[in-house]
Amino acid sequence: MKILHPTDFSECATHAEQFAVRLARDLKGELVLFQALVEAPLYGEGILNMREAQRVYDAQRKWSEETLETRAGQIRQAEGIAVRWALQAGVPFEEIVKAAEKEGADMIVMGTHGRSGLNRLLLGSVAERVIRLAPCPVLTVRQPQGKEHAVR
């Protein structure tokens, strides 16, 4: 069984990671850590500052790659399961669905920040979009109670 775990390294994603690791271990499967990098356009920056924006994007990518590799190594060592990672820039829900298709994932295990009201209306839900479009089952893990506003 191949489990795709999208992460943004938030507390909520880390909580969901525990479920993904447990499932991969219990089912003798493989875990793929995945991050969708959001390279938001920097409006009003002009052409002269595009180099600086690219430096920011490159630094973000480097940090994400290092963090994913470190986390994959920690899981491999602690749990003895096969763990890989992947990274792609783009719209998070689209990239998660594409990664699930490309990896041939049997399941996606991801956190949900549990937004409600105006925040949900304005920000939408990556998890909801993934659920609607994913080529495989999606297990969503809510953030523990009392942690809704602790998102980093």
N, C-alpha and C positions, 0 to 999 in steps of 0.2 A: 504494500500500500504506500502510495506517495502522498504526503500531506504538504500543502503549501500554506505557509504562515506569513501573511503580509504584516509588516511592522513599521511603525513610525517611531519606535523606541520610547513611546509614552508608557506611563504606568499601566494604562489600560491594555496596550499591546503586550506588555510584559506578563500581565495576568493571563491573557489568552495564550501566550507562548507556553505557559505551564501545562495547559490542556493539550496543546499540539505535541509537546514533548512526551507527555504521558501516553497519548494515543499512538505515536510513532513507536515508542518503546514496547507497549503492550501488544501492538499488532505486528511487531518486528518489521516496521516500515522505514521509509526514508523521509526525512524532514527537509524541506526547502524553505529557508528564510528568504523573504522577498521584501524589497523596499522600492516604492515608486517615488522617485525624486520629483519634486515640484519645482520647476525652474520658472517662477513667476516673472513675467515681463516687468522690467523696471521702467515704467512710463516716465517721460520727461528727462530721461538720462542723456539723450543725445548720442551721436555717433562717437564722440571722443571718450565717453565713459563706458562704451561697450566692452573695452578690454578689461576694465575694472569689474564689470558685471560678470564677464567670463571667468575672471579669477575667483569671484565668489562662488560661482557654480562649480568650478573645478575643486575648490576647497571643500565644498559640501559633498561632492562625489567622493573625494578621497577619505573624508571623515566617515562617510557611510560605509564605504568598502572596508575600511579598517575595523569599524565597529561590528559589521556583519561577520567578518572573518574571526574576530575575537570571540564573539558570541557563539558562532558555530563550533569553534575549538573548545570552548567551555562545555557546551552541551555534549560534544563527542566524548570528551574526557569523563564527564560526570555520569553520563547515561549510557555510553557505549553504543550509540545508534549512529546510523549514517546521516550526516548533515551536510548540506551544501547551501550556498546562498546565490542570489541573483539580484540585480539592480537594473532599473530602467527608468529613464526620465519620461514624464508625461502626466496625463490626468490619472490620478490614483485608481479609480474604479476601472477604467479602461485597461490600464497596465496590469492590474491584478487579474482580470479576466483573461487577457492575452497570455500572461504567465501561466495560468492554470491550464490553458489550452496547449501551450508550447511544452510544458513539463509533463503533460498527461496526468495531471493531479487527480487523485481519487477523491480528495476532500480539501476544502479550504477551511482553516481554523483562524478566525480573526476576532479582534476586539471590536466593541462598539462603545462609543463614548456616552451613549444613552441621552443624547440631546433631546430636548422637547421644546414645545412652544415656538417662539420666534426664532431661536437659534436653529432649530431643526428646519424651519421654513426657509430661512436665509442661507444656511450652510448646507442643507441637505444631508444625506447620509451615504457615505461611501459604502457602508455595509449593506444598506438596502439595495443600492444599485448593483453591487456584486451578487447579492442573492438573486436578483431578477435576471442577470445575464450570465452567471457562471455555468460552465459546462458540467459541473459536478456538485455534489451536496456542499453546503456551507454551514459550518457550525460557528455561531456568533457567541461571544462570551462578553457579557456585560461587565462593566467596571464595578468593583465591589461597592456596596452601599456606602454613602458618605464620602465618596472620592470624586464625585462628578465635577467638582470645581477645582480639583487638584491637578488637572491636565497641564502638562508642561509643553 
